Amino acid sequence: MASTEGCSLALPLMEDARPAVDLVAMVDAYSTLLFRVAYSVLRSRNEAEDAVQDVFLRVLQHRRSLSTVRDMRVWLIRIAWNLALDRKRRKRPDQLDESFARSLVSATQPADAAIEETQRFAAVLREIERLPKAERHVLLLSALEELTTPEMASVLGRSESAVRALLSRARAHLRERLEGESHEGC
Amino acid sequence: MRDADKAIDKLLAGLRDAEPSARFEQRILERMEAGQSVAADSAWSRLLLPWRLRPAIASACVALVALLVAFLFVATSTHQHRRAPAELRDQSLIGATPRATAPAATAQKVPTVNRQAASRVSLRRPRAYNGEQTETASLPAPPLPLTEQERLLLRLAHRHDPQNMAILNRDEQATQSVKATEQFQQFFGIKPEEMRIEIE
């Protein structure tokens, strides 16, 4: 995490009489988490970073109503999630997934094994994209492991039990499809 | 099955372990600072917008006032045009009565239809009048012919009776009274003294 010490961002929140929200501390605390949230959707470092910057610009725009936000963490994750989904609609999924799949393969592997593994990850990503939207979203959010089930439910606007059921179904569907694909390949 | 699960877990771990590039937070803060200055600029521009628009607002106000004045002028002139025929009609009605009583008017013989037409013309004509005519306070109505009934009424009302005319003149009345007394005395042969005694 990059250090933000010495940063002299004169935030307009200080002008208000209300209790000030330290945006510098907020960036320190949440930027990495928000990056991962955006990255789980976009699978591109640059795109995810841009999305996170947009999140904090939104925060700056709504700085006057920050004191009314009950759960800042969930609120920020929801913004990042929605902005990432917006960005993804404008991109072709294959465009991002190819490079991400390559990045997962170890550089020390032999070339033929690396190609095979890259194809395998690309297939997993493709099957994730083919999942129903609700299942896909729950699966991607669960991948972060930093979010609790109530937090995921709050971000997605669903009940906790629905999130658990969707996650279980998503894993089962994905497994079935990947196994079916591997059998067809044999 | 294990292979599939392994691939899924590895892929999800890859998503989870992703790290942003170096100086990521610094770049966020810099962009926020830039966004803040832009927001401040836009706030100033919002404040200054009325000043920028001041000439446009002033010209719009002037145009509005000019329109209002023009509208008032047109409305006033229209009102005057509407009032003029009404005044003419009133004057023609008022002026018709004394002329009708004048003996000279009896000589004019114009059909009734023509009189109505003339009155209609007098109602419609003011738009065609020149400036001098419209500026005069009262425009004399054209002489109107009398109807048959009016002429009959005139004949009944005015006979040039000397007695009736004498009522208006006291001297004439006194003279006539003396004449009448003399005629009475001459007719009945009564002297003035006798007449006085009889009365007593």
Chai-1 contact restraints between the chains, C-beta under 6 A:
chainA,res_idxA,chainB,res_idxB,connection_type,confidence,min_distance_angstrom,max_distance_angstrom,comment,restraint_id
A,A2,B,R23,contact,1.0,0.0,6.0,A-B,restraint_1
A,A2,B,F24,contact,1.0,0.0,6.0,A-B,restraint_2
A,A2,B,E25,contact,1.0,0.0,6.0,A-B,restraint_3
A,A2,B,Q26,contact,1.0,0.0,6.0,A-B,restraint_4
A,T4,B,E25,contact,1.0,0.0,6.0,A-B,restraint_5
A,C7,B,L29,contact,1.0,0.0,6.0,A-B,restraint_6
A,L9,B,L29,contact,1.0,0.0,6.0,A-B,restraint_7
A,L9,B,E33,contact,1.0,0.0,6.0,A-B,restraint_8
A,V27,B,E25,contact,1.0,0.0,6.0,A-B,restraint_9
A,V27,B,I28,contact,1.0,0.0,6.0,A-B,restraint_10
A,V27,B,L29,contact,1.0,0.0,6.0,A-B,restraint_11
A,S31,B,E25,contact,1.0,0.0,6.0,A-B,restraint_12
A,S31,B,I28,contact,1.0,0.0,6.0,A-B,restraint_13
A,F35,B,P20,contact,1.0,0.0,6.0,A-B,restraint_14
A,R36,B,A18,contact,1.0,0.0,6.0,A-B,restraint_15
A,Y39,B,A18,contact,1.0,0.0,6.0,A-B,restraint_16
A,S40,B,L15,contact,1.0,0.0,6.0,A-B,restraint_17
A,E49,B,P20,contact,1.0,0.0,6.0,A-B,restraint_18
A,Q53,B,I28,contact,1.0,0.0,6.0,A-B,restraint_19
A,Q53,B,R31,contact,1.0,0.0,6.0,A-B,restraint_20
A,F56,B,I28,contact,1.0,0.0,6.0,A-B,restraint_21
A,F56,B,M32,contact,1.0,0.0,6.0,A-B,restraint_22
A,L57,B,G35,contact,1.0,0.0,6.0,A-B,restraint_23
A,L60,B,M32,contact,1.0,0.0,6.0,A-B,restraint_24
A,L60,B,G35,contact,1.0,0.0,6.0,A-B,restraint_25
A,L104,B,G14,contact,1.0,0.0,6.0,A-B,restraint_26
A,R120,B,A7,contact,1.0,0.0,6.0,A-B,restraint_27
A,F121,B,L11,contact,1.0,0.0,6.0,A-B,restraint_28
A,V124,B,A7,contact,1.0,0.0,6.0,A-B,restraint_29
A,V124,B,L11,contact,1.0,0.0,6.0,A-B,restraint_30
A,A143,B,L12,contact,1.0,0.0,6.0,A-B,restraint_31
A,A143,B,L15,contact,1.0,0.0,6.0,A-B,restraint_32
A,A143,B,R16,contact,1.0,0.0,6.0,A-B,restraint_33
A,L144,B,R16,contact,1.0,0.0,6.0,A-B,restraint_34
A,E145,B,R16,contact,1.0,0.0,6.0,A-B,restraint_35
A,L174,B,I8,contact,1.0,0.0,6.0,A-B,restraint_36
A,R175,B,A4,contact,1.0,0.0,6.0,A-B,restraint_37
A,L178,B,A4,contact,1.0,0.0,6.0,A-B,restraint_38
A,E179,B,A4,contact,1.0,0.0,6.0,A-B,restraint_39
